[in-house]
Amino acid sequence: MTRRATMMPMTSGTGTGRRLLVALVAIVVVALVIRDPDGAAHVVQRLAVGASEMLDALTTFVGALSETS
C-alpha cells in the first residue's frame, strides 16, 4: 500500500532557525540595555505610548462601528 498524501505541508527543520533568531534578538536587546539603559527606557516608554494610542484608536473605531449597527 502507498501512503496517502496529506494536505498539511511538512515543516521540518524550522524550530532550530526560529530558536536561533529569538536567541539572537534577545542577546541584542540585552546588550542594548546594558550599553544604554536610559535610551532603552526611553524606547520602551515610546513603545508603550504608541501601543496605548493604538488601543485608544481601536476602541474608538469599534465604538463607532457598534453605534452605526
Gaussian input, Z-matrix of N, CA and C with variables (Angstrom, degrees):
# hf/3-21g

backbone

0 1
 N
 C     1     B1
 C     2     B2     1     A1
 N     3     B3     2     A2     1     D1
 C     4     B4     3     A3     2     D2
 C     5     B5     4     A4     3     D3
 N     6     B6     5     A5     4     D4
 C     7     B7     6     A6     5     D5
 C     8     B8     7     A7     6     D6
 N     9     B9     8     A8     7     D7
 C    10    B10     9     A9     8     D8
 C    11    B11    10    A10     9     D9
 N    12    B12    11    A11    10    D10
 C    13    B13    12    A12    11    D11
 C    14    B14    13    A13    12    D12
 N    15    B15    14    A14    13    D13
 C    16    B16    15    A15    14    D14
 C    17    B17    16    A16    15    D15
 N    18    B18    17    A17    16    D16
 C    19    B19    18    A18    17    D17
 C    20    B20    19    A19    18    D18
 N    21    B21    20    A20    19    D19
 C    22    B22    21    A21    20    D20
 C    23    B23    22    A22    21    D21
 N    24    B24    23    A23    22    D22
 C    25    B25    24    A24    23    D23
 C    26    B26    25    A25    24    D24
 N    27    B27    26    A26    25    D25
 C    28    B28    27    A27    26    D26
 C    29    B29    28    A28    27    D27
 N    30    B30    29    A29    28    D28
 C    31    B31    30    A30    29    D29
 C    32    B32    31    A31    30    D30
 N    33    B33    32    A32    31    D31
 C    34    B34    33    A33    32    D32
 C    35    B35    34    A34    33    D33
 N    36    B36    35    A35    34    D34
 C    37    B37    36    A36    35    D35
 C    38    B38    37    A37    36    D36
 N    39    B39    38    A38    37    D37
 C    40    B40    39    A39    38    D38
 C    41    B41    40    A40    39    D39
 N    42    B42    41    A41    40    D40
 C    43    B43    42    A42    41    D41
 C    44    B44    43    A43    42    D42
 N    45    B45    44    A44    43    D43
 C    46    B46    45    A45    44    D44
 C    47    B47    46    A46    45    D45
 N    48    B48    47    A47    46    D46
 C    49    B49    48    A48    47    D47
 C    50    B50    49    A49    48    D48
 N    51    B51    50    A50    49    D49
 C    52    B52    51    A51    50    D50
 C    53    B53    52    A52    51    D51
 N    54    B54    53    A53    52    D52
 C    55    B55    54    A54    53    D53
 C    56    B56    55    A55    54    D54
 N    57    B57    56    A56    55    D55
 C    58    B58    57    A57    56    D56
 C    59    B59    58    A58    57    D57
 N    60    B60    59    A59    58    D58
 C    61    B61    60    A60    59    D59
 C    62    B62    61    A61    60    D60
 N    63    B63    62    A62    61    D61
 C    64    B64    63    A63    62    D62
 C    65    B65    64    A64    63    D63
 N    66    B66    65    A65    64    D64
 C    67    B67    66    A66    65    D65
 C    68    B68    67    A67    66    D66
 N    69    B69    68    A68    67    D67
 C    70    B70    69    A69    68    D68
 C    71    B71    70    A70    69    D69
 N    72    B72    71    A71    70    D70
 C    73    B73    72    A72    71    D71
 C    74    B74    73    A73    72    D72
 N    75    B75    74    A74    73    D73
 C    76    B76    75    A75    74    D74
 C    77    B77    76    A76    75    D75
 N    78    B78    77    A77    76    D76
 C    79    B79    78    A78    77    D77
 C    80    B80    79    A79    78    D78
 N    81    B81    80    A80    79    D79
 C    82    B82    81    A81    80    D80
 C    83    B83    82    A82    81    D81
 N    84    B84    83    A83    82    D82
 C    85    B85    84    A84    83    D83
 C    86    B86    85    A85    84    D84
 N    87    B87    86    A86    85    D85
 C    88    B88    87    A87    86    D86
 C    89    B89    88    A88    87    D87
 N    90    B90    89    A89    88    D88
 C    91    B91    90    A90    89    D89
 C    92    B92    91    A91    90    D90
 N    93    B93    92    A92    91    D91
 C    94    B94    93    A93    92    D92
 C    95    B95    94    A94    93    D93
 N    96    B96    95    A95    94    D94
 C    97    B97    96    A96    95    D95
 C    98    B98    97    A97    96    D96
 N    99    B99    98    A98    97    D97
 C   100   B100    99    A99    98    D98
 C   101   B101   100   A100    99    D99
 N   102   B102   101   A101   100   D100
 C   103   B103   102   A102   101   D101
 C   104   B104   103   A103   102   D102
 N   105   B105   104   A104   103   D103
 C   106   B106   105   A105   104   D104
 C   107   B107   106   A106   105   D105
 N   108   B108   107   A107   106   D106
 C   109   B109   108   A108   107   D107
 C   110   B110   109   A109   108   D108
 N   111   B111   110   A110   109   D109
 C   112   B112   111   A111   110   D110
 C   113   B113   112   A112   111   D111
 N   114   B114   113   A113   112   D112
 C   115   B115   114   A114   113   D113
 C   116   B116   115   A115   114   D114
 N   117   B117   116   A116   115   D115
 C   118   B118   117   A117   116   D116
 C   119   B119   118   A118   117   D117
 N   120   B120   119   A119   118   D118
 C   121   B121   120   A120   119   D119
 C   122   B122   121   A121   120   D120
 N   123   B123   122   A122   121   D121
 C   124   B124   123   A123   122   D122
 C   125   B125   124   A124   123   D123
 N   126   B126   125   A125   124   D124
 C   127   B127   126   A126   125   D125
 C   128   B128   127   A127   126   D126
 N   129   B129   128   A128   127   D127
 C   130   B130   129   A129   128   D128
 C   131   B131   130   A130   129   D129
 N   132   B132   131   A131   130   D130
 C   133   B133   132   A132   131   D131
 C   134   B134   133   A133   132   D132
 N   135   B135   134   A134   133   D133
 C   136   B136   135   A135   134   D134
 C   137   B137   136   A136   135   D135
 N   138   B138   137   A137   136   D136
 C   139   B139   138   A138   137   D137
 C   140   B140   139   A139   138   D138
 N   141   B141   140   A140   139   D139
 C   142   B142   141   A141   140   D140
 C   143   B143   142   A142   141   D141
 N   144   B144   143   A143   142   D142
 C   145   B145   144   A144   143   D143
 C   146   B146   145   A145   144   D144
 N   147   B147   146   A146   145   D145
 C   148   B148   147   A147   146   D146
 C   149   B149   148   A148   147   D147
 N   150   B150   149   A149   148   D148
 C   151   B151   150   A150   149   D149
 C   152   B152   151   A151   150   D150
 N   153   B153   152   A152   151   D151
 C   154   B154   153   A153   152   D152
 C   155   B155   154   A154   153   D153
 N   156   B156   155   A155   154   D154
 C   157   B157   156   A156   155   D155
 C   158   B158   157   A157   156   D156
 N   159   B159   158   A158   157   D157
 C   160   B160   159   A159   158   D158
 C   161   B161   160   A160   159   D159
 N   162   B162   161   A161   160   D160
 C   163   B163   162   A162   161   D161
 C   164   B164   163   A163   162   D162
 N   165   B165   164   A164   163   D163
 C   166   B166   165   A165   164   D164
 C   167   B167   166   A166   165   D165
 N   168   B168   167   A167   166   D166
 C   169   B169   168   A168   167   D167
 C   170   B170   169   A169   168   D168
 N   171   B171   170   A170   169   D169
 C   172   B172   171   A171   170   D170
 C   173   B173   172   A172   171   D171
 N   174   B174   173   A173   172   D172
 C   175   B175   174   A174   173   D173
 C   176   B176   175   A175   174   D174
 N   177   B177   176   A176   175   D175
 C   178   B178   177   A177   176   D176
 C   179   B179   178   A178   177   D177
 N   180   B180   179   A179   178   D178
 C   181   B181   180   A180   179   D179
 C   182   B182   181   A181   180   D180
 N   183   B183   182   A182   181   D181
 C   184   B184   183   A183   182   D182
 C   185   B185   184   A184   183   D183
 N   186   B186   185   A185   184   D184
 C   187   B187   186   A186   185   D185
 C   188   B188   187   A187   186   D186
 N   189   B189   188   A188   187   D187
 C   190   B190   189   A189   188   D188
 C   191   B191   190   A190   189   D189
 N   192   B192   191   A191   190   D190
 C   193   B193   192   A192   191   D191
 C   194   B194   193   A193   192   D192
 N   195   B195   194   A194   193   D193
 C   196   B196   195   A195   194   D194
 C   197   B197   196   A196   195   D195
 N   198   B198   197   A197   196   D196
 C   199   B199   198   A198   197   D197
 C   200   B200   199   A199   198   D198
 N   201   B201   200   A200   199   D199
 C   202   B202   201   A201   200   D200
 C   203   B203   202   A202   201   D201
 N   204   B204   203   A203   202   D202
 C   205   B205   204   A204   203   D203
 C   206   B206   205   A205   204   D204

   B1=1.4378
   B2=1.5227
   B3=1.2903
   B4=1.4579
   B5=1.5255
   B6=1.2997
   B7=1.4578
   B8=1.5119
   B9=1.2976
   B10=1.4610
   B11=1.5296
   B12=1.2980
   B13=1.4568
   B14=1.5281
   B15=1.2931
   B16=1.4585
   B17=1.5178
   B18=1.3063
   B19=1.4595
   B20=1.5331
   B21=1.3082
   B22=1.4595
   B23=1.5335
   B24=1.3367
   B25=1.4565
   B26=1.5247
   B27=1.2847
   B28=1.4559
   B29=1.5248
   B30=1.3163
   B31=1.4638
   B32=1.5195
   B33=1.2966
   B34=1.4577
   B35=1.5174
   B36=1.3192
   B37=1.4561
   B38=1.5121
   B39=1.3202
   B40=1.4631
   B41=1.5127
   B42=1.3114
   B43=1.4616
   B44=1.5130
   B45=1.3112
   B46=1.4614
   B47=1.5205
   B48=1.3088
   B49=1.4642
   B50=1.5124
   B51=1.3149
   B52=1.4607
   B53=1.5322
   B54=1.3210
   B55=1.4667
   B56=1.5218
   B57=1.3222
   B58=1.4580
   B59=1.5253
   B60=1.3256
   B61=1.4591
   B62=1.5248
   B63=1.3199
   B64=1.4700
   B65=1.5243
   B66=1.3214
   B67=1.4646
   B68=1.5257
   B69=1.3188
   B70=1.4630
   B71=1.5239
   B72=1.3222
   B73=1.4638
   B74=1.5220
   B75=1.3297
   B76=1.4616
   B77=1.5236
   B78=1.3119
   B79=1.4667
   B80=1.5222
   B81=1.3268
   B82=1.4702
   B83=1.5203
   B84=1.3317
   B85=1.4685
   B86=1.5253
   B87=1.3133
   B88=1.4695
   B89=1.5277
   B90=1.3235
   B91=1.4641
   B92=1.5213
   B93=1.3292
   B94=1.4658
   B95=1.5249
   B96=1.3244
   B97=1.4665
   B98=1.5245
   B99=1.3208
   B100=1.4677
   B101=1.5288
   B102=1.3217
   B103=1.4615
   B104=1.5292
   B105=1.3579
   B106=1.4609
   B107=1.5269
   B108=1.3347
   B109=1.4685
   B110=1.5265
   B111=1.3388
   B112=1.4653
   B113=1.5286
   B114=1.3164
   B115=1.4634
   B116=1.5184
   B117=1.3354
   B118=1.4640
   B119=1.5222
   B120=1.3350
   B121=1.4667
   B122=1.5208
   B123=1.3300
   B124=1.4696
   B125=1.5268
   B126=1.3203
   B127=1.4694
   B128=1.5247
   B129=1.3257
   B130=1.4678
   B131=1.5259
   B132=1.3280
   B133=1.4644
   B134=1.5232
   B135=1.3229
   B136=1.4684
   B137=1.5253
   B138=1.3340
   B139=1.4653
   B140=1.5229
   B141=1.3338
   B142=1.4607
   B143=1.5276
   B144=1.3306
   B145=1.4600
   B146=1.5332
   B147=1.3197
   B148=1.4650
   B149=1.5211
   B150=1.3288
   B151=1.4674
   B152=1.5248
   B153=1.3217
   B154=1.4588
   B155=1.5245
   B156=1.3301
   B157=1.4609
   B158=1.5271
   B159=1.3394
   B160=1.4671
   B161=1.5205
   B162=1.3298
   B163=1.4551
   B164=1.5261
   B165=1.3310
   B166=1.4627
   B167=1.5286
   B168=1.3213
   B169=1.4610
   B170=1.5207
   B171=1.3280
   B172=1.4628
   B173=1.5246
   B174=1.3315
   B175=1.4609
   B176=1.5215
   B177=1.3269
   B178=1.4586
   B179=1.5221
   B180=1.3146
   B181=1.4649
   B182=1.5253
   B183=1.3294
   B184=1.4683
   B185=1.5254
   B186=1.3186
   B187=1.4640
   B188=1.5137
   B189=1.3236
   B190=1.4695
   B191=1.5209
   B192=1.3203
   B193=1.4626
   B194=1.5223
   B195=1.3233
   B196=1.4636
   B197=1.5229
   B198=1.3227
   B199=1.4609
   B200=1.5169
   B201=1.3345
   B202=1.4575
   B203=1.5223
   B204=1.3154
   B205=1.4724
   B206=1.5009
   A1=110.36
   A2=115.47
   A3=120.06
   A4=109.46
   A5=115.10
   A6=119.37
   A7=109.76
   A8=115.31
   A9=119.05
   A10=109.05
   A11=116.03
   A12=120.59
   A13=108.89
   A14=115.66
   A15=119.68
   A16=109.47
   A17=115.12
   A18=120.29
   A19=111.52
   A20=116.51
   A21=120.46
   A22=109.57
   A23=117.37
   A24=118.78
   A25=110.84
   A26=116.41
   A27=121.09
   A28=108.49
   A29=116.03
   A30=120.53
   A31=110.16
   A32=117.27
   A33=119.14
   A34=110.40
   A35=115.75
   A36=120.51
   A37=115.40
   A38=120.35
   A39=120.03
   A40=112.37
   A41=118.73
   A42=121.42
   A43=113.19
   A44=117.77
   A45=121.13
   A46=111.34
   A47=116.94
   A48=120.46
   A49=112.04
   A50=116.18
   A51=120.74
   A52=110.18
   A53=116.70
   A54=120.06
   A55=111.16
   A56=116.34
   A57=120.57
   A58=110.84
   A59=116.74
   A60=120.75
   A61=111.04
   A62=117.48
   A63=121.07
   A64=110.30
   A65=117.32
   A66=120.68
   A67=110.61
   A68=117.32
   A69=121.24
   A70=111.09
   A71=117.65
   A72=121.09
   A73=110.42
   A74=117.38
   A75=120.70
   A76=110.94
   A77=117.66
   A78=121.28
   A79=110.90
   A80=116.86
   A81=120.77
   A82=110.69
   A83=117.28
   A84=120.23
   A85=110.91
   A86=117.36
   A87=120.03
   A88=110.55
   A89=117.26
   A90=120.24
   A91=111.45
   A92=116.61
   A93=119.28
   A94=111.70
   A95=117.20
   A96=120.46
   A97=109.95
   A98=117.62
   A99=120.55
   A100=110.47
   A101=116.45
   A102=120.49
   A103=112.34
   A104=116.26
   A105=120.10
   A106=109.85
   A107=117.53
   A108=119.12
   A109=113.73
   A110=117.51
   A111=119.63
   A112=110.84
   A113=116.49
   A114=120.43
   A115=111.47
   A116=116.41
   A117=120.15
   A118=110.63
   A119=116.58
   A120=119.84
   A121=110.84
   A122=116.30
   A123=120.30
   A124=110.41
   A125=117.43
   A126=121.23
   A127=110.16
   A128=117.14
   A129=120.67
   A130=110.35
   A131=116.88
   A132=120.50
   A133=110.38
   A134=117.66
   A135=121.18
   A136=111.01
   A137=117.19
   A138=120.09
   A139=111.08
   A140=117.11
   A141=120.74
   A142=111.12
   A143=116.68
   A144=120.61
   A145=109.88
   A146=116.75
   A147=120.24
   A148=112.09
   A149=117.01
   A150=120.52
   A151=110.50
   A152=117.07
   A153=120.77
   A154=111.15
   A155=116.94
   A156=120.46
   A157=111.15
   A158=117.15
   A159=119.77
   A160=111.16
   A161=116.83
   A162=120.63
   A163=110.74
   A164=117.09
   A165=120.61
   A166=111.10
   A167=116.68
   A168=120.38
   A169=110.89
   A170=116.80
   A171=120.38
   A172=111.14
   A173=117.77
   A174=119.64
   A175=111.27
   A176=117.71
   A177=120.90
   A178=110.61
   A179=116.92
   A180=122.10
   A181=111.07
   A182=116.60
   A183=120.28
   A184=110.06
   A185=117.29
   A186=120.68
   A187=111.76
   A188=117.01
   A189=120.28
   A190=110.55
   A191=117.54
   A192=119.63
   A193=111.46
   A194=117.06
   A195=119.56
   A196=111.62
   A197=117.98
   A198=121.00
   A199=112.16
   A200=117.40
   A201=120.60
   A202=112.33
   A203=118.11
   A204=120.83
   A205=112.16
   D1=148.21
   D2=177.32
   D3=-98.12
   D4=155.04
   D5=177.32
   D6=-75.69
   D7=143.60
   D8=177.75
   D9=-79.96
   D10=140.33
   D11=178.40
   D12=-73.64
   D13=139.48
   D14=178.34
   D15=-101.76
   D16=157.28
   D17=178.93
   D18=-84.26
   D19=-13.06
   D20=-179.11
   D21=-81.41
   D22=128.05
   D23=176.83
   D24=-71.09
   D25=146.88
   D26=178.49
   D27=-79.58
   D28=129.89
   D29=-177.39
   D30=-120.97
   D31=49.64
   D32=-179.33
   D33=-80.25
   D34=140.72
   D35=174.48
   D36=90.56
   D37=-0.04
   D38=-178.17
   D39=-85.96
   D40=-18.54
   D41=-177.57
   D42=-65.14
   D43=-39.53
   D44=-178.36
   D45=-67.37
   D46=-43.63
   D47=179.03
   D48=-63.98
   D49=-40.68
   D50=179.55
   D51=-65.83
   D52=-42.92
   D53=178.73
   D54=-63.70
   D55=-40.24
   D56=178.91
   D57=-63.88
   D58=-41.65
   D59=179.27
   D60=-65.44
   D61=-43.39
   D62=178.49
   D63=-63.29
   D64=-42.41
   D65=179.06
   D66=-63.92
   D67=-41.24
   D68=179.20
   D69=-64.14
   D70=-43.76
   D71=178.16
   D72=-63.62
   D73=-41.47
   D74=179.17
   D75=-63.31
   D76=-41.40
   D77=178.69
   D78=-63.57
   D79=-42.31
   D80=179.10
   D81=-64.34
   D82=-43.07
   D83=179.78
   D84=-63.83
   D85=-44.37
   D86=178.55
   D87=-62.89
   D88=-41.12
   D89=178.79
   D90=-63.09
   D91=-41.00
   D92=178.78
   D93=-66.33
   D94=-38.39
   D95=179.11
   D96=-66.60
   D97=-40.82
   D98=179.44
   D99=-68.15
   D100=-39.06
   D101=-176.26
   D102=-72.64
   D103=-41.09
   D104=-176.27
   D105=-143.11
   D106=80.31
   D107=-176.79
   D108=-64.83
   D109=-34.93
   D110=179.08
   D111=-66.28
   D112=-42.09
   D113=178.13
   D114=-65.41
   D115=-39.52
   D116=178.55
   D117=-64.90
   D118=-40.29
   D119=177.97
   D120=-64.21
   D121=-38.78
   D122=178.29
   D123=-64.25
   D124=-42.10
   D125=179.35
   D126=-63.39
   D127=-43.82
   D128=179.28
   D129=-63.46
   D130=-40.21
   D131=178.65
   D132=-63.57
   D133=-44.01
   D134=179.51
   D135=-64.77
   D136=-38.93
   D137=177.22
   D138=-64.84
   D139=-38.79
   D140=178.49
   D141=-65.85
   D142=-40.84
   D143=177.96
   D144=-64.42
   D145=-43.27
   D146=178.55
   D147=-63.44
   D148=-41.56
   D149=178.16
   D150=-64.73
   D151=-39.45
   D152=178.08
   D153=-64.02
   D154=-42.35
   D155=178.68
   D156=-65.41
   D157=-38.84
   D158=177.45
   D159=-65.19
   D160=-40.13
   D161=178.81
   D162=-65.04
   D163=-41.58
   D164=177.07
   D165=-62.01
   D166=-42.51
   D167=179.24
   D168=-65.29
   D169=-39.28
   D170=179.28
   D171=-66.06
   D172=-41.80
   D173=178.69
   D174=-67.11
   D175=-35.80
   D176=175.54
   D177=-64.09
   D178=-42.63
   D179=179.66
   D180=-63.78
   D181=-46.62
   D182=179.99
   D183=-65.86
   D184=-38.06
   D185=176.61
   D186=-63.32
   D187=-39.40
   D188=177.91
   D189=-68.14
   D190=-35.93
   D191=177.57
   D192=-66.73
   D193=-39.22
   D194=-178.46
   D195=-71.75
   D196=-28.05
   D197=177.52
   D198=-71.17
   D199=-33.82
   D200=-177.58
   D201=-82.09
   D202=-16.68
   D203=-177.93
   D204=-81.51

